[in-house]
Amino acid sequence: MDEWIDAFATSLGEEPSSPRETGAVLKLAREVAHRVERRLAPVSSFIAGVHVGRVAAEGGSREAALAEALEAALAMLPPESGSTG
């Protein structure tokens, strides 16, 4: 799986994601799918990617931009099912 995603990035002329970036994107998709709506998981990942691309184009850090996007999304998520409070 990692080889495929790296090859996909390279085919688009992009730097492959680091394991940390991949983990953050998968966490975002998982949390959105489970706590909001499954079909919004890829869309939220796309929006996070657009944010990361813009920040990187402006000279910022990809990793920091991805962390910012993840933090923003997690802050907006409804409480997990079964949680109290």
PyMOL Python script that loads the backbone (N, CA, C, O; Angstrom):
from pymol import cmd

cmd.read_pdbstr("""\
ATOM      1  N   MET A   1       0.828  -1.187   0.000  1.00  0.00           N
ATOM      2  CA  MET A   1       0.000   0.000   0.000  1.00  0.00           C
ATOM      3  C   MET A   1       0.870   1.248   0.000  1.00  0.00           C
ATOM      4  O   MET A   1       0.600   2.176  -0.762  1.00  0.00           O
ATOM      5  N   ASP A   2       1.907   1.299   0.832  1.00  0.00           N
ATOM      6  CA  ASP A   2       2.775   2.471   0.875  1.00  0.00           C
ATOM      7  C   ASP A   2       3.452   2.709  -0.465  1.00  0.00           C
ATOM      8  O   ASP A   2       3.619   3.855  -0.883  1.00  0.00           O
ATOM      9  N   GLU A   3       3.844   1.633  -1.142  1.00  0.00           N
ATOM     10  CA  GLU A   3       4.483   1.777  -2.445  1.00  0.00           C
ATOM     11  C   GLU A   3       3.520   2.384  -3.453  1.00  0.00           C
ATOM     12  O   GLU A   3       3.919   3.217  -4.267  1.00  0.00           O
ATOM     13  N   TRP A   4       2.261   1.977  -3.408  1.00  0.00           N
ATOM     14  CA  TRP A   4       1.273   2.508  -4.348  1.00  0.00           C
ATOM     15  C   TRP A   4       1.064   3.995  -4.116  1.00  0.00           C
ATOM     16  O   TRP A   4       1.075   4.770  -5.072  1.00  0.00           O
ATOM     17  N   ILE A   5       0.876   4.404  -2.886  1.00  0.00           N
ATOM     18  CA  ILE A   5       0.600   5.815  -2.612  1.00  0.00           C
ATOM     19  C   ILE A   5       1.821   6.669  -2.932  1.00  0.00           C
ATOM     20  O   ILE A   5       1.674   7.799  -3.399  1.00  0.00           O
ATOM     21  N   ASP A   6       3.010   6.156  -2.692  1.00  0.00           N
ATOM     22  CA  ASP A   6       4.232   6.884  -3.066  1.00  0.00           C
ATOM     23  C   ASP A   6       4.322   7.018  -4.584  1.00  0.00           C
ATOM     24  O   ASP A   6       4.672   8.085  -5.089  1.00  0.00           O
ATOM     25  N   ALA A   7       4.012   5.955  -5.311  1.00  0.00           N
ATOM     26  CA  ALA A   7       4.044   5.996  -6.773  1.00  0.00           C
ATOM     27  C   ALA A   7       2.983   6.962  -7.307  1.00  0.00           C
ATOM     28  O   ALA A   7       3.222   7.665  -8.288  1.00  0.00           O
ATOM     29  N   PHE A   8       1.828   6.996  -6.673  1.00  0.00           N
ATOM     30  CA  PHE A   8       0.770   7.926  -7.081  1.00  0.00           C
ATOM     31  C   PHE A   8       1.244   9.366  -6.909  1.00  0.00           C
ATOM     32  O   PHE A   8       1.081  10.180  -7.818  1.00  0.00           O
ATOM     33  N   ALA A   9       1.820   9.689  -5.772  1.00  0.00           N
ATOM     34  CA  ALA A   9       2.336  11.042  -5.529  1.00  0.00           C
ATOM     35  C   ALA A   9       3.383  11.402  -6.572  1.00  0.00           C
ATOM     36  O   ALA A   9       3.342  12.485  -7.156  1.00  0.00           O
ATOM     37  N   THR A  10       4.310  10.501  -6.800  1.00  0.00           N
ATOM     38  CA  THR A  10       5.383  10.742  -7.762  1.00  0.00           C
ATOM     39  C   THR A  10       4.825  10.939  -9.170  1.00  0.00           C
ATOM     40  O   THR A  10       5.319  11.780  -9.922  1.00  0.00           O
ATOM     41  N   SER A  11       3.805  10.170  -9.527  1.00  0.00           N
ATOM     42  CA  SER A  11       3.214  10.299 -10.872  1.00  0.00           C
ATOM     43  C   SER A  11       2.581  11.663 -11.079  1.00  0.00           C
ATOM     44  O   SER A  11       2.435  12.115 -12.215  1.00  0.00           O
ATOM     45  N   LEU A  12       2.203  12.324  -9.987  1.00  0.00           N
ATOM     46  CA  LEU A  12       1.623  13.668 -10.062  1.00  0.00           C
ATOM     47  C   LEU A  12       2.667  14.760  -9.879  1.00  0.00           C
ATOM     48  O   LEU A  12       2.343  15.948  -9.870  1.00  0.00           O
ATOM     49  N   GLY A  13       3.932  14.342  -9.731  1.00  0.00           N
ATOM     50  CA  GLY A  13       5.004  15.308  -9.531  1.00  0.00           C
ATOM     51  C   GLY A  13       5.064  15.848  -8.116  1.00  0.00           C
ATOM     52  O   GLY A  13       5.613  16.924  -7.877  1.00  0.00           O
ATOM     53  N   GLU A  14       4.499  15.102  -7.176  1.00  0.00           N
ATOM     54  CA  GLU A  14       4.473  15.518  -5.774  1.00  0.00           C
ATOM     55  C   GLU A  14       5.431  14.668  -4.950  1.00  0.00           C
ATOM     56  O   GLU A  14       5.737  13.528  -5.297  1.00  0.00           O
ATOM     57  N   GLU A  15       5.890  15.248  -3.862  1.00  0.00           N
ATOM     58  CA  GLU A  15       6.723  14.515  -2.915  1.00  0.00           C
ATOM     59  C   GLU A  15       5.840  13.529  -2.156  1.00  0.00           C
ATOM     60  O   GLU A  15       4.775  13.912  -1.671  1.00  0.00           O
ATOM     61  N   PRO A  16       6.254  12.278  -2.043  1.00  0.00           N
ATOM     62  CA  PRO A  16       5.455  11.326  -1.264  1.00  0.00           C
ATOM     63  C   PRO A  16       5.261  11.811   0.176  1.00  0.00           C
ATOM     64  O   PRO A  16       6.107  12.515   0.728  1.00  0.00           O
ATOM     65  N   SER A  17       4.153  11.428   0.757  1.00  0.00           N
ATOM     66  CA  SER A  17       3.888  11.828   2.137  1.00  0.00           C
ATOM     67  C   SER A  17       4.773  11.033   3.088  1.00  0.00           C
ATOM     68  O   SER A  17       5.136   9.887   2.825  1.00  0.00           O
ATOM     69  N   SER A  18       5.100  11.669   4.183  1.00  0.00           N
ATOM     70  CA  SER A  18       5.856  10.986   5.227  1.00  0.00           C
ATOM     71  C   SER A  18       4.908  10.055   5.983  1.00  0.00           C
ATOM     72  O   SER A  18       3.692  10.223   5.894  1.00  0.00           O
ATOM     73  N   PRO A  19       5.430   9.088   6.716  1.00  0.00           N
ATOM     74  CA  PRO A  19       4.558   8.235   7.525  1.00  0.00           C
ATOM     75  C   PRO A  19       3.699   9.049   8.502  1.00  0.00           C
ATOM     76  O   PRO A  19       2.547   8.704   8.764  1.00  0.00           O
ATOM     77  N   ARG A  20       4.265  10.112   9.024  1.00  0.00           N
ATOM     78  CA  ARG A  20       3.512  10.970   9.958  1.00  0.00           C
ATOM     79  C   ARG A  20       2.350  11.677   9.253  1.00  0.00           C
ATOM     80  O   ARG A  20       1.248  11.765   9.794  1.00  0.00           O
ATOM     81  N   GLU A  21       2.611  12.184   8.031  1.00  0.00           N
ATOM     82  CA  GLU A  21       1.551  12.835   7.256  1.00  0.00           C
ATOM     83  C   GLU A  21       0.462  11.829   6.888  1.00  0.00           C
ATOM     84  O   GLU A  21      -0.729  12.122   7.001  1.00  0.00           O
ATOM     85  N   THR A  22       0.876  10.654   6.453  1.00  0.00           N
ATOM     86  CA  THR A  22      -0.097   9.627   6.098  1.00  0.00           C
ATOM     87  C   THR A  22      -0.973   9.276   7.295  1.00  0.00           C
ATOM     88  O   THR A  22      -2.190   9.147   7.162  1.00  0.00           O
ATOM     89  N   GLY A  23      -0.359   9.124   8.449  1.00  0.00           N
ATOM     90  CA  GLY A  23      -1.118   8.827   9.662  1.00  0.00           C
ATOM     91  C   GLY A  23      -2.115   9.920  10.006  1.00  0.00           C
ATOM     92  O   GLY A  23      -3.235   9.632  10.428  1.00  0.00           O
ATOM     93  N   ALA A  24      -1.715  11.174   9.830  1.00  0.00           N
ATOM     94  CA  ALA A  24      -2.609  12.298  10.140  1.00  0.00           C
ATOM     95  C   ALA A  24      -3.803  12.323   9.188  1.00  0.00           C
ATOM     96  O   ALA A  24      -4.933  12.562   9.614  1.00  0.00           O
ATOM     97  N   VAL A  25      -3.555  12.076   7.901  1.00  0.00           N
ATOM     98  CA  VAL A  25      -4.649  12.070   6.928  1.00  0.00           C
ATOM     99  C   VAL A  25      -5.600  10.908   7.216  1.00  0.00           C
ATOM    100  O   VAL A  25      -6.818  11.073   7.147  1.00  0.00           O
ATOM    101  N   LEU A  26      -5.057   9.750   7.533  1.00  0.00           N
ATOM    102  CA  LEU A  26      -5.910   8.599   7.854  1.00  0.00           C
ATOM    103  C   LEU A  26      -6.720   8.840   9.120  1.00  0.00           C
ATOM    104  O   LEU A  26      -7.877   8.428   9.205  1.00  0.00           O
ATOM    105  N   LYS A  27      -6.123   9.504  10.104  1.00  0.00           N
ATOM    106  CA  LYS A  27      -6.862   9.842  11.326  1.00  0.00           C
ATOM    107  C   LYS A  27      -7.997  10.804  11.010  1.00  0.00           C
ATOM    108  O   LYS A  27      -9.117  10.633  11.492  1.00  0.00           O
ATOM    109  N   LEU A  28      -7.708  11.806  10.208  1.00  0.00           N
ATOM    110  CA  LEU A  28      -8.748  12.757   9.816  1.00  0.00           C
ATOM    111  C   LEU A  28      -9.902  12.033   9.133  1.00  0.00           C
ATOM    112  O   LEU A  28     -11.062  12.224   9.498  1.00  0.00           O
ATOM    113  N   ALA A  29      -9.588  11.209   8.149  1.00  0.00           N
ATOM    114  CA  ALA A  29     -10.627  10.485   7.412  1.00  0.00           C
ATOM    115  C   ALA A  29     -11.430   9.571   8.341  1.00  0.00           C
ATOM    116  O   ALA A  29     -12.656   9.510   8.248  1.00  0.00           O
ATOM    117  N   ARG A  30     -10.746   8.871   9.225  1.00  0.00           N
ATOM    118  CA  ARG A  30     -11.425   7.955  10.157  1.00  0.00           C
ATOM    119  C   ARG A  30     -12.383   8.704  11.074  1.00  0.00           C
ATOM    120  O   ARG A  30     -13.534   8.301  11.244  1.00  0.00           O
ATOM    121  N   GLU A  31     -11.906   9.791  11.660  1.00  0.00           N
ATOM    122  CA  GLU A  31     -12.736  10.546  12.605  1.00  0.00           C
ATOM    123  C   GLU A  31     -13.937  11.175  11.914  1.00  0.00           C
ATOM    124  O   GLU A  31     -15.042  11.150  12.456  1.00  0.00           O
ATOM    125  N   VAL A  32     -13.739  11.734  10.735  1.00  0.00           N
ATOM    126  CA  VAL A  32     -14.865  12.321   9.998  1.00  0.00           C
ATOM    127  C   VAL A  32     -15.856  11.236   9.607  1.00  0.00           C
ATOM    128  O   VAL A  32     -17.064  11.419   9.753  1.00  0.00           O
ATOM    129  N   ALA A  33     -15.361  10.112   9.114  1.00  0.00           N
ATOM    130  CA  ALA A  33     -16.247   9.018   8.706  1.00  0.00           C
ATOM    131  C   ALA A  33     -17.083   8.496   9.863  1.00  0.00           C
ATOM    132  O   ALA A  33     -18.263   8.194   9.685  1.00  0.00           O
ATOM    133  N   HIS A  34     -16.501   8.388  11.023  1.00  0.00           N
ATOM    134  CA  HIS A  34     -17.201   7.798  12.166  1.00  0.00           C
ATOM    135  C   HIS A  34     -18.045   8.794  12.941  1.00  0.00           C
ATOM    136  O   HIS A  34     -19.052   8.425  13.543  1.00  0.00           O
ATOM    137  N   ARG A  35     -17.639  10.050  12.928  1.00  0.00           N
ATOM    138  CA  ARG A  35     -18.321  11.016  13.791  1.00  0.00           C
ATOM    139  C   ARG A  35     -19.158  12.042  13.038  1.00  0.00           C
ATOM    140  O   ARG A  35     -19.936  12.772  13.653  1.00  0.00           O
ATOM    141  N   VAL A  36     -19.012  12.109  11.725  1.00  0.00           N
ATOM    142  CA  VAL A  36     -19.814  13.048  10.944  1.00  0.00           C
ATOM    143  C   VAL A  36     -20.596  12.259   9.898  1.00  0.00           C
ATOM    144  O   VAL A  36     -21.787  11.997  10.069  1.00  0.00           O
ATOM    145  N   GLU A  37     -19.918  11.884   8.815  1.00  0.00           N
ATOM    146  CA  GLU A  37     -20.562  11.168   7.714  1.00  0.00           C
ATOM    147  C   GLU A  37     -19.476  10.489   6.901  1.00  0.00           C
ATOM    148  O   GLU A  37     -18.499  11.123   6.499  1.00  0.00           O
ATOM    149  N   ARG A  38     -19.648   9.212   6.663  1.00  0.00           N
ATOM    150  CA  ARG A  38     -18.635   8.427   5.956  1.00  0.00           C
ATOM    151  C   ARG A  38     -18.253   9.054   4.612  1.00  0.00           C
ATOM    152  O   ARG A  38     -17.073   9.108   4.265  1.00  0.00           O
ATOM    153  N   ARG A  39     -19.234   9.520   3.867  1.00  0.00           N
ATOM    154  CA  ARG A  39     -18.939  10.055   2.538  1.00  0.00           C
ATOM    155  C   ARG A  39     -18.173  11.368   2.568  1.00  0.00           C
ATOM    156  O   ARG A  39     -17.655  11.799   1.538  1.00  0.00           O
ATOM    157  N   LEU A  40     -18.091  12.015   3.730  1.00  0.00           N
ATOM    158  CA  LEU A  40     -17.336  13.262   3.840  1.00  0.00           C
ATOM    159  C   LEU A  40     -15.863  13.033   4.158  1.00  0.00           C
ATOM    160  O   LEU A  40     -15.077  13.980   4.136  1.00  0.00           O
ATOM    161  N   ALA A  41     -15.479  11.810   4.450  1.00  0.00           N
ATOM    162  CA  ALA A  41     -14.073  11.522   4.772  1.00  0.00           C
ATOM    163  C   ALA A  41     -13.131  11.888   3.624  1.00  0.00           C
ATOM    164  O   ALA A  41     -12.138  12.574   3.863  1.00  0.00           O
ATOM    165  N   PRO A  42     -13.402  11.459   2.390  1.00  0.00           N
ATOM    166  CA  PRO A  42     -12.477  11.853   1.324  1.00  0.00           C
ATOM    167  C   PRO A  42     -12.530  13.346   1.024  1.00  0.00           C
ATOM    168  O   PRO A  42     -11.512  13.939   0.666  1.00  0.00           O
ATOM    169  N   VAL A  43     -13.687  13.954   1.163  1.00  0.00           N
ATOM    170  CA  VAL A  43     -13.808  15.388   0.895  1.00  0.00           C
ATOM    171  C   VAL A  43     -13.033  16.193   1.940  1.00  0.00           C
ATOM    172  O   VAL A  43     -12.360  17.168   1.604  1.00  0.00           O
ATOM    173  N   SER A  44     -13.131  15.787   3.197  1.00  0.00           N
ATOM    174  CA  SER A  44     -12.379  16.493   4.245  1.00  0.00           C
ATOM    175  C   SER A  44     -10.872  16.329   4.032  1.00  0.00           C
ATOM    176  O   SER A  44     -10.103  17.256   4.283  1.00  0.00           O
ATOM    177  N   SER A  45     -10.459  15.161   3.575  1.00  0.00           N
ATOM    178  CA  SER A  45      -9.041  14.940   3.281  1.00  0.00           C
ATOM    179  C   SER A  45      -8.590  15.821   2.115  1.00  0.00           C
ATOM    180  O   SER A  45      -7.483  16.359   2.129  1.00  0.00           O
ATOM    181  N   PHE A  46      -9.448  15.964   1.115  1.00  0.00           N
ATOM    182  CA  PHE A  46      -9.142  16.828  -0.017  1.00  0.00           C
ATOM    183  C   PHE A  46      -8.987  18.275   0.445  1.00  0.00           C
ATOM    184  O   PHE A  46      -8.030  18.950   0.065  1.00  0.00           O
ATOM    185  N   ILE A  47      -9.917  18.748   1.256  1.00  0.00           N
ATOM    186  CA  ILE A  47      -9.852  20.126   1.749  1.00  0.00           C
ATOM    187  C   ILE A  47      -8.584  20.342   2.571  1.00  0.00           C
ATOM    188  O   ILE A  47      -7.927  21.375   2.440  1.00  0.00           O
ATOM    189  N   ALA A  48      -8.240  19.377   3.411  1.00  0.00           N
ATOM    190  CA  ALA A  48      -6.990  19.478   4.179  1.00  0.00           C
ATOM    191  C   ALA A  48      -5.798  19.552   3.224  1.00  0.00           C
ATOM    192  O   ALA A  48      -4.868  20.325   3.455  1.00  0.00           O
ATOM    193  N   GLY A  49      -5.819  18.758   2.160  1.00  0.00           N
ATOM    194  CA  GLY A  49      -4.741  18.773   1.179  1.00  0.00           C
ATOM    195  C   GLY A  49      -4.631  20.101   0.446  1.00  0.00           C
ATOM    196  O   GLY A  49      -3.527  20.573   0.173  1.00  0.00           O
ATOM    197  N   VAL A  50      -5.765  20.701   0.127  1.00  0.00           N
ATOM    198  CA  VAL A  50      -5.754  22.025  -0.507  1.00  0.00           C
ATOM    199  C   VAL A  50      -5.108  23.032   0.436  1.00  0.00           C
ATOM    200  O   VAL A  50      -4.298  23.857   0.014  1.00  0.00           O
ATOM    201  N   HIS A  51      -5.470  22.962   1.716  1.00  0.00           N
ATOM    202  CA  HIS A  51      -4.878  23.861   2.719  1.00  0.00           C
ATOM    203  C   HIS A  51      -3.367  23.656   2.796  1.00  0.00           C
ATOM    204  O   HIS A  51      -2.600  24.618   2.794  1.00  0.00           O
ATOM    205  N   VAL A  52      -2.954  22.409   2.864  1.00  0.00           N
ATOM    206  CA  VAL A  52      -1.523  22.103   2.951  1.00  0.00           C
ATOM    207  C   VAL A  52      -0.790  22.624   1.716  1.00  0.00           C
ATOM    208  O   VAL A  52       0.294  23.196   1.833  1.00  0.00           O
ATOM    209  N   GLY A  53      -1.374  22.432   0.542  1.00  0.00           N
ATOM    210  CA  GLY A  53      -0.751  22.910  -0.689  1.00  0.00           C
ATOM    211  C   GLY A  53      -0.603  24.423  -0.709  1.00  0.00           C
ATOM    212  O   GLY A  53       0.427  24.944  -1.137  1.00  0.00           O
ATOM    213  N   ARG A  54      -1.630  25.129  -0.246  1.00  0.00           N
ATOM    214  CA  ARG A  54      -1.564  26.584  -0.217  1.00  0.00           C
ATOM    215  C   ARG A  54      -0.490  27.064   0.740  1.00  0.00           C
ATOM    216  O   ARG A  54       0.314  27.933   0.403  1.00  0.00           O
ATOM    217  N   VAL A  55      -0.483  26.489   1.942  1.00  0.00           N
ATOM    218  CA  VAL A  55       0.520  26.883   2.941  1.00  0.00           C
ATOM    219  C   VAL A  55       1.930  26.577   2.428  1.00  0.00           C
ATOM    220  O   VAL A  55       2.835  27.398   2.573  1.00  0.00           O
ATOM    221  N   ALA A  56       2.112  25.413   1.838  1.00  0.00           N
ATOM    222  CA  ALA A  56       3.432  25.049   1.308  1.00  0.00           C
ATOM    223  C   ALA A  56       3.847  25.995   0.181  1.00  0.00           C
ATOM    224  O   ALA A  56       5.012  26.383   0.095  1.00  0.00           O
ATOM    225  N   ALA A  57       2.900  26.367  -0.685  1.00  0.00           N
ATOM    226  CA  ALA A  57       3.209  27.295  -1.779  1.00  0.00           C
ATOM    227  C   ALA A  57       3.619  28.662  -1.249  1.00  0.00           C
ATOM    228  O   ALA A  57       4.378  29.386  -1.893  1.00  0.00           O
ATOM    229  N   GLU A  58       3.111  29.007  -0.074  1.00  0.00           N
ATOM    230  CA  GLU A  58       3.456  30.279   0.560  1.00  0.00           C
ATOM    231  C   GLU A  58       4.742  30.177   1.378  1.00  0.00           C
ATOM    232  O   GLU A  58       5.143  31.137   2.036  1.00  0.00           O
ATOM    233  N   GLY A  59       5.389  29.006   1.335  1.00  0.00           N
ATOM    234  CA  GLY A  59       6.659  28.817   2.029  1.00  0.00           C
ATOM    235  C   GLY A  59       6.547  28.177   3.396  1.00  0.00           C
ATOM    236  O   GLY A  59       7.549  28.051   4.100  1.00  0.00           O
ATOM    237  N   GLY A  60       5.352  27.770   3.785  1.00  0.00           N
ATOM    238  CA  GLY A  60       5.152  27.147   5.089  1.00  0.00           C
ATOM    239  C   GLY A  60       5.450  25.662   5.078  1.00  0.00           C
ATOM    240  O   GLY A  60       5.726  25.075   4.032  1.00  0.00           O
ATOM    241  N   SER A  61       5.391  25.078   6.230  1.00  0.00           N
ATOM    242  CA  SER A  61       5.665  23.654   6.426  1.00  0.00           C
ATOM    243  C   SER A  61       4.429  22.817   6.110  1.00  0.00           C
ATOM    244  O   SER A  61       3.331  23.105   6.586  1.00  0.00           O
ATOM    245  N   ARG A  62       4.624  21.773   5.299  1.00  0.00           N
ATOM    246  CA  ARG A  62       3.527  20.841   5.023  1.00  0.00           C
ATOM    247  C   ARG A  62       3.036  20.194   6.302  1.00  0.00           C
ATOM    248  O   ARG A  62       1.833  20.104   6.548  1.00  0.00           O
ATOM    249  N   GLU A  63       3.979  19.747   7.109  1.00  0.00           N
ATOM    250  CA  GLU A  63       3.608  19.038   8.337  1.00  0.00           C
ATOM    251  C   GLU A  63       2.827  19.942   9.289  1.00  0.00           C
ATOM    252  O   GLU A  63       1.837  19.514   9.881  1.00  0.00           O
ATOM    253  N   ALA A  64       3.271  21.185   9.434  1.00  0.00           N
ATOM    254  CA  ALA A  64       2.569  22.126  10.313  1.00  0.00           C
ATOM    255  C   ALA A  64       1.176  22.444   9.771  1.00  0.00           C
ATOM    256  O   ALA A  64       0.217  22.539  10.537  1.00  0.00           O
ATOM    257  N   ALA A  65       1.065  22.608   8.461  1.00  0.00           N
ATOM    258  CA  ALA A  65      -0.237  22.900   7.857  1.00  0.00           C
ATOM    259  C   ALA A  65      -1.196  21.729   8.021  1.00  0.00           C
ATOM    260  O   ALA A  65      -2.386  21.929   8.265  1.00  0.00           O
ATOM    261  N   LEU A  66      -0.686  20.514   7.889  1.00  0.00           N
ATOM    262  CA  LEU A  66      -1.525  19.336   8.067  1.00  0.00           C
ATOM    263  C   LEU A  66      -1.967  19.219   9.518  1.00  0.00           C
ATOM    264  O   LEU A  66      -3.119  18.881   9.790  1.00  0.00           O
ATOM    265  N   ALA A  67      -1.069  19.493  10.442  1.00  0.00           N
ATOM    266  CA  ALA A  67      -1.432  19.471  11.861  1.00  0.00           C
ATOM    267  C   ALA A  67      -2.508  20.515  12.146  1.00  0.00           C
ATOM    268  O   ALA A  67      -3.440  20.256  12.907  1.00  0.00           O
ATOM    269  N   GLU A  68      -2.382  21.683  11.541  1.00  0.00           N
ATOM    270  CA  GLU A  68      -3.376  22.745  11.717  1.00  0.00           C
ATOM    271  C   GLU A  68      -4.740  22.305  11.177  1.00  0.00           C
ATOM    272  O   GLU A  68      -5.765  22.532  11.821  1.00  0.00           O
ATOM    273  N   ALA A  69      -4.754  21.681  10.002  1.00  0.00           N
ATOM    274  CA  ALA A  69      -6.002  21.207   9.417  1.00  0.00           C
ATOM    275  C   ALA A  69      -6.640  20.124  10.282  1.00  0.00           C
ATOM    276  O   ALA A  69      -7.853  20.128  10.494  1.00  0.00           O
ATOM    277  N   LEU A  70      -5.829  19.205  10.777  1.00  0.00           N
ATOM    278  CA  LEU A  70      -6.343  18.141  11.639  1.00  0.00           C
ATOM    279  C   LEU A  70      -6.913  18.715  12.930  1.00  0.00           C
ATOM    280  O   LEU A  70      -7.983  18.303  13.377  1.00  0.00           O
ATOM    281  N   GLU A  71      -6.204  19.657  13.523  1.00  0.00           N
ATOM    282  CA  GLU A  71      -6.669  20.294  14.758  1.00  0.00           C
ATOM    283  C   GLU A  71      -8.006  21.006  14.532  1.00  0.00           C
ATOM    284  O   GLU A  71      -8.914  20.908  15.358  1.00  0.00           O
ATOM    285  N   ALA A  72      -8.120  21.721  13.414  1.00  0.00           N
ATOM    286  CA  ALA A  72      -9.359  22.434  13.107  1.00  0.00           C
ATOM    287  C   ALA A  72     -10.518  21.458  12.930  1.00  0.00           C
ATOM    288  O   ALA A  72     -11.613  21.687  13.442  1.00  0.00           O
ATOM    289  N   ALA A  73     -10.272  20.376  12.207  1.00  0.00           N
ATOM    290  CA  ALA A  73     -11.329  19.389  11.973  1.00  0.00           C
ATOM    291  C   ALA A  73     -11.749  18.713  13.270  1.00  0.00           C
ATOM    292  O   ALA A  73     -12.941  18.572  13.542  1.00  0.00           O
ATOM    293  N   LEU A  74     -10.774  18.295  14.069  1.00  0.00           N
ATOM    294  CA  LEU A  74     -11.106  17.611  15.327  1.00  0.00           C
ATOM    295  C   LEU A  74     -11.893  18.517  16.260  1.00  0.00           C
ATOM    296  O   LEU A  74     -12.758  18.043  16.998  1.00  0.00           O
ATOM    297  N   ALA A  75     -11.607  19.805  16.237  1.00  0.00           N
ATOM    298  CA  ALA A  75     -12.324  20.758  17.092  1.00  0.00           C
ATOM    299  C   ALA A  75     -13.788  20.900  16.658  1.00  0.00           C
ATOM    300  O   ALA A  75     -14.643  21.262  17.466  1.00  0.00           O
ATOM    301  N   MET A  76     -14.068  20.621  15.409  1.00  0.00           N
ATOM    302  CA  MET A  76     -15.415  20.762  14.884  1.00  0.00           C
ATOM    303  C   MET A  76     -16.261  19.494  14.966  1.00  0.00           C
ATOM    304  O   MET A  76     -17.473  19.538  14.756  1.00  0.00           O
ATOM    305  N   LEU A  77     -15.623  18.371  15.271  1.00  0.00           N
ATOM    306  CA  LEU A  77     -16.333  17.098  15.295  1.00  0.00           C
ATOM    307  C   LEU A  77     -17.288  17.005  16.465  1.00  0.00           C
ATOM    308  O   LEU A  77     -16.995  17.506  17.550  1.00  0.00           O
ATOM    309  N   PRO A  78     -18.437  16.364  16.255  1.00  0.00           N
ATOM    310  CA  PRO A  78     -19.337  16.113  17.385  1.00  0.00           C
ATOM    311  C   PRO A  78     -18.696  15.100  18.323  1.00  0.00           C
ATOM    312  O   PRO A  78     -17.771  14.392  17.925  1.00  0.00           O
ATOM    313  N   PRO A  79     -19.171  15.019  19.555  1.00  0.00           N
ATOM    314  CA  PRO A  79     -18.630  14.029  20.480  1.00  0.00           C
ATOM    315  C   PRO A  79     -18.786  12.612  19.923  1.00  0.00           C
ATOM    316  O   PRO A  79     -19.705  12.313  19.160  1.00  0.00           O
ATOM    317  N   GLU A  80     -17.854  11.757  20.334  1.00  0.00           N
ATOM    318  CA  GLU A  80     -17.921  10.365  19.898  1.00  0.00           C
ATOM    319  C   GLU A  80     -19.177   9.719  20.450  1.00  0.00           C
ATOM    320  O   GLU A  80     -19.616  10.040  21.554  1.00  0.00           O
ATOM    321  N   SER A  81     -19.754   8.806  19.679  1.00  0.00           N
ATOM    322  CA  SER A  81     -20.923   8.069  20.134  1.00  0.00           C
ATOM    323  C   SER A  81     -20.581   7.293  21.396  1.00  0.00           C
ATOM    324  O   SER A  81     -19.514   6.687  21.495  1.00  0.00           O
ATOM    325  N   GLY A  82     -21.480   7.317  22.342  1.00  0.00           N
ATOM    326  CA  GLY A  82     -21.261   6.566  23.569  1.00  0.00           C
ATOM    327  C   GLY A  82     -20.476   7.311  24.616  1.00  0.00           C
ATOM    328  O   GLY A  82     -20.318   6.829  25.737  1.00  0.00           O
ATOM    329  N   SER A  83     -19.964   8.520  24.254  1.00  0.00           N
ATOM    330  CA  SER A  83     -19.213   9.269  25.266  1.00  0.00           C
ATOM    331  C   SER A  83     -20.172  10.063  26.118  1.00  0.00           C
ATOM    332  O   SER A  83     -21.262  10.427  25.676  1.00  0.00           O
ATOM    333  N   THR A  84     -19.770  10.323  27.314  1.00  0.00           N
ATOM    334  CA  THR A  84     -20.601  11.103  28.213  1.00  0.00           C
ATOM    335  C   THR A  84     -20.019  12.488  28.349  1.00  0.00           C
ATOM    336  O   THR A  84     -18.803  12.655  28.445  1.00  0.00           O
ATOM    337  N   GLY A  85     -20.893  13.490  28.358  1.00  0.00           N
ATOM    338  CA  GLY A  85     -20.420  14.848  28.539  1.00  0.00           C
ATOM    339  C   GLY A  85     -20.318  15.503  27.285  1.00  0.00           C
ATOM    340  O   GLY A  85     -19.932  16.670  27.227  1.00  0.00           O
TER     341      GLY A  85
END
""", "prot")
cmd.dss("prot")
cmd.show_as("cartoon", "prot")
cmd.util.cbc("prot")
cmd.orient("prot")
